[in-house]
Amino acid sequence: MKQTILVVEDDPLIRELVSIYLKKADYDVVEAADGEAAKDVFLTYHPCLIVLDLMLPKISGEELCKWVREQERNEVSIIMLSAKARTDDKISGLKLGADDYVTKPFDPEELVAHVEAVLRRTGQFCQKIVYEGLCIKPRKGEALLYDQQICLTKHEFNLLYHFMENPNVVLSREDLIRQLYPSADKTVLDRTIDAHIKKLREKIEDHPAVPKRICTVRGMGYKFVY
């Protein structure tokens, strides 16, 4: 999957310009016009990197940077984009947790180069699959629902990972058995898979903002709908 970048900028022209160039560079881009909206977008899409303006309405860029670092520590990179060009402003931003600092006015192609350079250093921490608030991190063995960790068993985690790697694909019970029990020395019954599905549904769909994801396809198996 493409890496997702969140652009937080209250000036619509600058926000659009940055988004256009990032999309041209083959990134998925989500946007927010103020710090408060950025929190919701962040929890929904779990971006790998944030291009963050500092002078934002509602919640300042500095406050948002602190909040992000409290949420995901080093798993998301931050490039501050600001008209504050003094050396002490840059030092302050970097001490808050930014990975880079770009001053306005800026060349959008240079900004993309900064993004690429930061992700070369930090991209290995951003291996995740995200679908509208549901996030799985295979390297860490973690699953999150709107930034709240979900306690999954080994089989539930592997099942969710397999579903999220194959969205909108019907997976038979036989396929899921092979995925969860590759070296089984005894017969695994279909109802075992059904029981895992039932438990997984209870854990990932018990949230008012989360749509029903795992659908039963009668006579065929299950499908993770996105």
KOLGU-606860 format. One record per residue (C-alpha): residue in one letter; x, y negated, z. Coordinates in steps of 0.05 Angstrom, whole numbers, padded with zeros to 5 digits, always signed. Each point is the difference from the previous one (the first is absolute). Layout:
// KOLGU-606860
AXYZ/...
This chain:
// KOLGU-606860
M+00000+00000+00000/K+00021-00072-00011/Q+00025-00041+00059/T-00051-00050+00026/I+00018-00072+00015/L-00043-00048+00040/V+00005-00073-00022/V-00023-00048+00055/E-00004-00071-00027/D-00054-00053+00008/D+00016-00036-00065/P-00041+00039-00053/L+00046-00020-00058/I+00063+00024+00036/R-00035+00063+00023/E-00023+00016-00071/L+00069-00015-00029/V+00035+00046+00050/S-00051+00055-00011/I+00007-00003-00076/Y+00075+00008+00002/L-00002+00056+00051/K-00052+00038-00041/K+00044-00009-00061/A+00056+00033+00041/D-00047+00060+00010/Y-00021-00012+00072/D-00071+00005+00027/V-00019-00067+00029/V-00051-00020+00053/E-00012-00071+00022/A-00021-00042+00059/A-00011-00075+00005/D+00009-00008+00075/G+00032+00035+00059/E-00065+00028+00027/A-00021+00032-00066/A+00071+00027-00008/K-00009+00043+00063/D-00061+00034-00030/V+00035+00011-00067/F+00062+00027+00035/L-00039+00051+00041/T-00038+00022-00062/Y+00057+00008-00050/H+00063+00009+00043/P+00046-00036-00049/C+00074+00015-00006/L+00018-00073-00003/I-00032-00068+00016/V+00015-00065-00036/L-00019-00047+00056/D-00011-00075-00003/L+00012-00033+00068/M-00048-00059-00002/L-00065+00039+00000/P-00070-00018+00026/K-00030+00036+00060/I+00063+00039+00019/S+00069-00025-00018/G+00050+00041-00039/E+00045+00004+00062/E-00056+00028+00042/L-00019+00049-00054/C+00072+00023-00007/K+00003+00015+00075/W-00066+00038-00004/V+00023+00042-00059/R+00064+00019+00036/E-00041+00022+00060/Q-00042+00044-00046/E+00050+00036-00044/R+00069-00020+00025/N+00048+00011-00057/E-00047+00037-00047/V-00021-00062-00038/S+00047-00053-00028/I-00014-00075+00003/I+00024-00054-00046/M-00017-00069+00025/L-00018-00050-00054/S+00000-00071+00026/A+00011-00074-00013/K+00038-00002+00065/A+00070-00002-00028/R+00043-00020+00059/T+00052+00049+00024/D-00030+00005+00070/D-00068+00017-00032/K+00031+00057-00039/I+00037+00026+00062/S-00064-00004+00041/G-00038+00040-00053/L+00053+00054-00004/K+00002+00006+00075/L-00076+00010+00001/G+00009+00062-00042/A+00002-00022-00073/D+00045+00040-00046/D+00011-00059-00047/Y-00017-00073-00008/V-00016-00036-00065/T-00012-00075-00003/K-00050-00039-00042/P+00003-00020-00056/F+00022+00068-00025/D+00010+00038-00065/P-00050+00058-00001/E+00049+00046-00036/E+00051-00014+00055/L-00053+00016+00053/V-00013+00067-00035/A+00076+00013+00003/H-00002-00014+00075/V-00058+00049+00008/E+00037+00054-00039/A+00064-00011+00041/V-00037+00005+00067/L-00038+00063-00021/R+00065+00033-00022/R+00022-00006+00072/T-00065+00016+00035/G-00042+00039-00050/Q+00017+00067+00032/F-00040-00021+00061/C-00062-00012-00042/Q-00019+00069-00024/K-00074+00001+00011/I-00066+00012-00035/V-00056-00049+00015/Y-00074+00000-00017/E-00041-00056+00030/G+00024+00001+00072/L+00020+00074+00000/C+00076+00007-00002/I+00043+00062+00002/K+00076-00001+00011/P+00027+00068-00020/R+00072-00014+00022/K-00023-00018+00070/G-00058+00049+00005/E-00048-00057+00017/A-00070-00017-00022/L-00033-00067+00015/L-00071-00025-00005/Y-00001-00076-00001/D+00067+00002+00036/Q-00024+00046+00055/Q+00038+00066+00001/I-00042+00062-00012/C+00019+00062+00039/L+00002+00057-00052/T+00022+00072+00005/K+00054+00025-00048/H-00053+00031-00046/E-00045-00062+00003/F+00059-00044-00018/N+00021+00044-00059/L-00072+00004-00023/L-00008-00075+00000/Y+00067-00010-00034/H-00020+00049-00055/F-00067-00035-00010/M+00031-00069-00003/E+00052+00023-00050/N-00056+00025-00044/P-00057-00051+00003/N-00063+00015-00039/V+00024+00071-00016/V-00043+00060+00020/L+00042+00047+00043/S-00025+00070+00009/R+00003+00036+00067/E+00051+00047-00031/D+00045-00059-00018/L-00006-00028+00070/I+00015+00067+00031/R+00064+00005-00042/Q+00019-00071+00021/L-00011+00011+00075/Y+00022+00073+00006/P+00053+00011-00054/S+00031+00061+00035/A-00061+00029+00034/D+00008+00074+00014/K-00074+00010+00010/T-00064-00021-00034/V-00022-00071+00014/L-00075-00008-00003/D-00036-00056-00037/R-00034-00019+00065/T+00068-00016+00030/I+00009-00055-00052/D-00072-00023+00012/A+00016-00007+00074/H+00063-00041-00015/I-00041-00045-00047/K-00054-00010+00054/K+00052-00021+00052/L+00036-00046-00050/R-00065-00033-00020/E-00016-00014+00073/K+00067-00035+00009/I+00006-00042-00064/E-00073-00017-00014/D-00023-00019+00070/H+00009-00075-00013/P-00055-00048-00025/A+00046-00031-00052/V+00023+00066-00029/P-00041+00032-00056/K-00010+00075-00003/R+00062+00024-00035/I+00000+00076-00001/C-00058+00025-00042/T-00023+00071-00008/V-00006+00021-00073/R-00050+00057+00002/G+00028+00065-00027/M+00069-00031-00013/G+00032-00027+00062/Y+00015-00070+00027/K+00020-00067-00029/F+00032-00061+00032/V-00039-00058-00030/Y+00035-00066-00013/
